[in-house]
């Protein structure tokens, strides 16, 4: 069973403010901008297979999320308005992005 800290209860992409809110089982709510999520996409294309292969992603200030697709019971796949959709955002990764 997951820790409450990394167990989401609800995920809300707020289109006007371009913020994705995640309510966690421990009572915390994360507020992550769409830009931050796109720039920190964990896929191999963005992060590389090794740290020296990581790309610097810029120019995503106006990106939106067009779909949030569940991946099993451990993650979501975010589909962005720039056509990018290969990142799998685990619950642990989403919570870690809130702590940056």
Phi and psi restraints in degrees (value plus and minus 20) as a CYANA .aco file:
   2 UNK   PHI     -94.3   -54.3
   2 UNK   PSI     134.4   174.4
   3 UNK   PHI     -90.8   -50.8
   3 UNK   PSI     127.2   167.2
   4 UNK   PHI     -76.2   -36.2
   4 UNK   PSI     -50.0   -10.0
   5 UNK   PHI     -83.0   -43.0
   5 UNK   PSI     -48.2    -8.2
   6 UNK   PHI    -141.4  -101.4
   6 UNK   PSI       7.3    47.3
   7 UNK   PHI    -135.3   -95.3
   7 UNK   PSI      85.3   125.3
   8 UNK   PHI     -95.6   -55.6
   8 UNK   PSI     124.0   164.0
   9 UNK   PHI    -119.2   -79.2
   9 UNK   PSI     -56.0   -16.0
  10 UNK   PHI    -174.6  -134.6
  10 UNK   PSI     123.1   163.1
  11 UNK   PHI    -142.9  -102.9
  11 UNK   PSI     105.8   145.8
  12 UNK   PHI    -147.5  -107.5
  12 UNK   PSI      87.1   127.1
  13 UNK   PHI    -100.5   -60.5
  13 UNK   PSI      99.1   139.1
  14 UNK   PHI    -117.7   -77.7
  14 UNK   PSI      85.4   125.4
  15 UNK   PHI     -86.9   -46.9
  15 UNK   PSI     -58.9   -18.9
  16 UNK   PHI     -89.1   -49.1
  16 UNK   PSI     -65.6   -25.6
  17 UNK   PHI    -105.2   -65.2
  17 UNK   PSI     -29.0    11.0
  18 UNK   PHI      35.0    75.0
  18 UNK   PSI      27.8    67.8
  19 UNK   PHI    -149.7  -109.7
  19 UNK   PSI     117.3   157.3
  20 UNK   PHI    -123.3   -83.3
  20 UNK   PSI     100.3   140.3
  21 UNK   PHI    -116.2   -76.2
  21 UNK   PSI     118.0   158.0
  22 UNK   PHI    -147.2  -107.2
  22 UNK   PSI      98.9   138.9
  23 UNK   PHI    -110.5   -70.5
  23 UNK   PSI     104.9   144.9
  24 UNK   PHI    -121.7   -81.7
  24 UNK   PSI     136.3   176.3
  25 UNK   PHI     -84.6   -44.6
  25 UNK   PSI     -38.2     1.8
  26 UNK   PHI    -107.1   -67.1
  26 UNK   PSI     -13.7    26.3
  27 UNK   PHI      74.4   114.4
  27 UNK   PSI     -28.5    11.5
  28 UNK   PHI    -101.9   -61.9
  28 UNK   PSI     127.7   167.7
  29 UNK   PHI    -139.9   -99.9
  29 UNK   PSI     102.2   142.2
  30 UNK   PHI    -107.9   -67.9
  30 UNK   PSI     122.8   162.8
  31 UNK   PHI    -147.0  -107.0
  31 UNK   PSI      81.1   121.1
  32 UNK   PHI    -133.0   -93.0
  32 UNK   PSI     107.1   147.1
  33 UNK   PHI     -90.1   -50.1
  33 UNK   PSI     129.2   169.2
  34 UNK   PHI     -78.6   -38.6
  34 UNK   PSI     -59.9   -19.9
  35 UNK   PHI     -79.1   -39.1
  35 UNK   PSI     -67.5   -27.5
  36 UNK   PHI     -81.0   -41.0
  36 UNK   PSI     -63.0   -23.0
  37 UNK   PHI     -82.7   -42.7
  37 UNK   PSI     -62.0   -22.0
  38 UNK   PHI     -87.0   -47.0
  38 UNK   PSI     -64.6   -24.6
  39 UNK   PHI     -85.8   -45.8
  39 UNK   PSI     -53.4   -13.4
  40 UNK   PHI    -119.0   -79.0
  40 UNK   PSI       0.7    40.7
  41 UNK   PHI     -72.9   -32.9
  41 UNK   PSI     109.8   149.8
  42 UNK   PHI    -104.3   -64.3
  42 UNK   PSI     -12.9    27.1
  43 UNK   PHI     -89.8   -49.8
  43 UNK   PSI     141.9   181.9
  44 UNK   PHI     -83.7   -43.7
  44 UNK   PSI     -52.2   -12.2
  45 UNK   PHI     -82.1   -42.1
  45 UNK   PSI     -59.1   -19.1
  46 UNK   PHI    -108.4   -68.4
  46 UNK   PSI     -65.9   -25.9
  47 UNK   PHI    -113.6   -73.6
  47 UNK   PSI     -33.3     6.7
  48 UNK   PHI      55.2    95.2
  48 UNK   PSI     154.7   194.7
  49 UNK   PHI    -108.8   -68.8
  49 UNK   PSI     -38.8     1.2
  50 UNK   PHI    -156.1  -116.1
  50 UNK   PSI     138.7   178.7
  51 UNK   PHI     -76.4   -36.4
  51 UNK   PSI     -52.6   -12.6
  52 UNK   PHI     -93.5   -53.5
  52 UNK   PSI     -30.3     9.7
  53 UNK   PHI    -114.8   -74.8
  53 UNK   PSI     -23.5    16.5
  54 UNK   PHI     -82.0   -42.0
  54 UNK   PSI     119.4   159.4
  55 UNK   PHI    -113.7   -73.7
  55 UNK   PSI     127.3   167.3
  56 UNK   PHI    -112.8   -72.8
  56 UNK   PSI      94.9   134.9
  57 UNK   PHI    -116.7   -76.7
  57 UNK   PSI     105.3   145.3
  58 UNK   PHI    -153.5  -113.5
  58 UNK   PSI     152.5   192.5
  59 UNK   PHI      51.7    91.7
  59 UNK   PSI       9.8    49.8
  60 UNK   PHI    -131.4   -91.4
  60 UNK   PSI       1.3    41.3
  61 UNK   PHI     -78.5   -38.5
  61 UNK   PSI     -52.6   -12.6
  62 UNK   PHI    -122.3   -82.3
  62 UNK   PSI      -9.6    30.4
  63 UNK   PHI     -89.7   -49.7
  63 UNK   PSI     126.9   166.9
  64 UNK   PHI    -141.2  -101.2
  64 UNK   PSI     145.3   185.3
  65 UNK   PHI    -120.0   -80.0
  65 UNK   PSI     105.0   145.0
  66 UNK   PHI    -121.4   -81.4
  66 UNK   PSI     -35.8     4.2
  67 UNK   PHI    -180.9  -140.9
  67 UNK   PSI     126.4   166.4
  68 UNK   PHI    -144.3  -104.3
  68 UNK   PSI      89.8   129.8
  69 UNK   PHI    -129.1   -89.1
  69 UNK   PSI     107.9   147.9
  70 UNK   PHI     -86.2   -46.2
  70 UNK   PSI     126.6   166.6
  71 UNK   PHI    -144.8  -104.8
  71 UNK   PSI      81.4   121.4
  72 UNK   PHI      34.4    74.4
  72 UNK   PSI    -162.6  -122.6
  73 UNK   PHI    -129.7   -89.7
  73 UNK   PSI       0.5    40.5
  74 UNK   PHI    -148.9  -108.9
  74 UNK   PSI     -25.2    14.8
  75 UNK   PHI    -185.7  -145.7
  75 UNK   PSI     153.3   193.3
  76 UNK   PHI    -151.5  -111.5
  76 UNK   PSI     132.3   172.3
  77 UNK   PHI    -128.3   -88.3
  77 UNK   PSI     101.0   141.0
  78 UNK   PHI    -115.3   -75.3
  78 UNK   PSI     113.1   153.1
  79 UNK   PHI    -127.3   -87.3
  79 UNK   PSI      99.7   139.7
  80 UNK   PHI    -119.6   -79.6
  80 UNK   PSI     136.4   176.4
  81 UNK   PHI     -86.3   -46.3
  81 UNK   PSI     -35.7     4.3
  82 UNK   PHI    -105.8   -65.8
  82 UNK   PSI     -13.0    27.0
  83 UNK   PHI      72.5   112.5
  83 UNK   PSI     -27.6    12.4
  84 UNK   PHI     -98.8   -58.8
  84 UNK   PSI     113.0   153.0
  85 UNK   PHI    -174.8  -134.8
  85 UNK   PSI       2.8    42.8
  86 UNK   PHI    -116.4   -76.4
  86 UNK   PSI     -24.1    15.9
  87 UNK   PHI    -103.6   -63.6
  87 UNK   PSI     115.8   155.8
  88 UNK   PHI    -125.9   -85.9
  88 UNK   PSI      93.5   133.5
  89 UNK   PHI    -116.8   -76.8
  89 UNK   PSI      80.9   120.9
  90 UNK   PHI     -89.8   -49.8
  90 UNK   PSI     141.2   181.2
  91 UNK   PHI     -79.0   -39.0
  91 UNK   PSI     -61.8   -21.8
  92 UNK   PHI     -81.7   -41.7
  92 UNK   PSI     -61.8   -21.8
  93 UNK   PHI     -86.4   -46.4
  93 UNK   PSI     -63.3   -23.3
  94 UNK   PHI     -80.2   -40.2
  94 UNK   PSI     -62.8   -22.8
  95 UNK   PHI     -87.7   -47.7
  95 UNK   PSI     -57.9   -17.9
  96 UNK   PHI     -83.6   -43.6
  96 UNK   PSI     -58.0   -18.0
  97 UNK   PHI     -82.2   -42.2
  97 UNK   PSI     -50.5   -10.5
  98 UNK   PHI     -91.9   -51.9
  98 UNK   PSI     -42.3    -2.3
  99 UNK   PHI    -111.8   -71.8
  99 UNK   PSI     -20.9    19.1
